[in-house]
Amino acid sequence: MEWQELKEEQQLNHIKDLSSGEPVVIFKHSTRCSISSTALNRLERSWKPEEVNGIKPFYLDLLSFRNISNKIEDVFKVRHESPQLLIIKNGNCVYHASHMGINYEEIKKQLSA
């Protein structure tokens, strides 16, 4: 996966705009949490670009940019968890999962819906 780093709150406006043409995935990762590392590793091992073409994946380092996670909660109306994956379509969060509920097959299904 080619993650785009989420480092500025202004990027959330860009994500909302992007999501009108193609789905956006945001992965919120706590770099000191073994569950978060496991979830990220499982996702990256499973991710097949040919199955999820046109998806824009963003990565948020929660320890460095917790303020952005707070803003994500406000903008997309999803309570903060870590790790957490959100799918944004047409400016709205249409799916989110956390911890070991982050499942590639379910993500793939949601992205194709």
C-alpha positions in Angstrom: 0.0 0.0 0.0 1.2 3.5 -0.7 -0.1 5.4 2.3 -0.3 9.2 2.2 0.6 10.6 5.6 -2.1 12.6 7.3 -0.2 15.4 9.1 -2.4 18.5 8.8 -6.1 19.2 9.7 -6.5 20.9 6.3 -6.0 17.5 4.6 -9.4 16.5 5.9 -11.0 19.0 3.5 -9.0 17.4 0.7 -10.1 14.0 1.8 -13.8 15.1 1.7 -13.2 16.4 -1.8 -11.4 13.3 -3.0 -14.1 11.0 -1.6 -16.7 12.4 -4.0 -14.8 10.7 -6.9 -13.3 7.6 -5.2 -13.4 6.1 -1.7 -10.8 7.2 0.8 -9.4 4.9 3.6 -8.0 6.4 6.8 -6.0 4.2 9.1 -5.4 5.6 12.6 -2.4 3.9 14.1 -0.8 4.1 17.5 2.8 3.3 16.9 3.3 2.0 20.5 0.4 -0.4 20.5 0.9 -4.0 19.6 -2.8 -4.5 18.6 -2.5 -1.5 16.3 0.7 -2.9 14.7 -1.0 -6.3 14.2 -4.0 -4.8 12.6 -1.9 -2.7 10.3 0.3 -5.6 9.4 -2.7 -7.9 8.6 -4.2 -5.2 6.4 -1.0 -4.5 4.5 -0.4 -8.3 3.9 -4.0 -8.7 2.6 -4.3 -5.6 0.5 -4.4 -6.4 -3.2 -4.3 -3.3 -5.4 -6.1 -5.1 -8.2 -9.1 -5.8 -5.9 -9.4 -2.2 -4.6 -8.4 0.0 -7.5 -8.8 3.7 -7.2 -8.7 3.8 -3.4 -6.8 6.6 -1.7 -5.3 5.4 1.6 -4.3 7.8 4.3 -2.2 6.9 7.4 -2.4 8.9 10.7 0.2 8.5 13.4 -1.9 9.1 16.5 1.0 9.7 18.8 2.3 12.6 16.6 -1.0 14.0 15.4 -3.7 13.3 18.0 -5.2 16.7 17.2 -6.0 15.4 13.7 -7.7 12.3 15.2 -9.9 14.7 17.3 -10.8 16.6 14.2 -11.6 13.4 12.3 -14.0 12.6 15.2 -15.7 16.0 14.7 -15.8 16.0 10.9 -16.8 12.5 10.3 -18.9 11.9 13.5 -17.0 8.7 14.5 -15.9 8.2 18.1 -12.1 7.9 18.3 -10.6 4.4 18.7 -7.1 3.0 18.1 -6.4 1.4 15.8 -9.2 2.5 13.6 -10.1 2.3 9.9 -12.6 4.6 8.3 -14.0 4.5 4.7 -15.0 7.9 3.4 -17.4 8.3 0.4 -19.0 11.5 -0.7 -17.6 13.4 2.3 -19.1 11.0 4.8 -17.8 8.1 6.9 -19.8 5.1 5.5 -17.9 2.4 7.5 -15.5 2.2 10.4 -13.9 -0.6 12.4 -11.4 -0.8 15.2 -9.0 -3.2 16.8 -9.2 -6.8 15.5 -12.5 -5.9 13.8 -10.4 -4.4 11.0 -10.9 -7.1 8.4 -9.7 -6.9 4.8 -12.6 -8.9 3.3 -15.2 -6.6 5.0 -13.3 -3.6 3.9 -13.1 -4.8 0.3 -16.9 -5.5 0.4 -17.6 -2.0 1.7 -15.3 -0.4 -0.9 -17.1 -2.1 -3.7 -20.6 -1.2 -2.4 
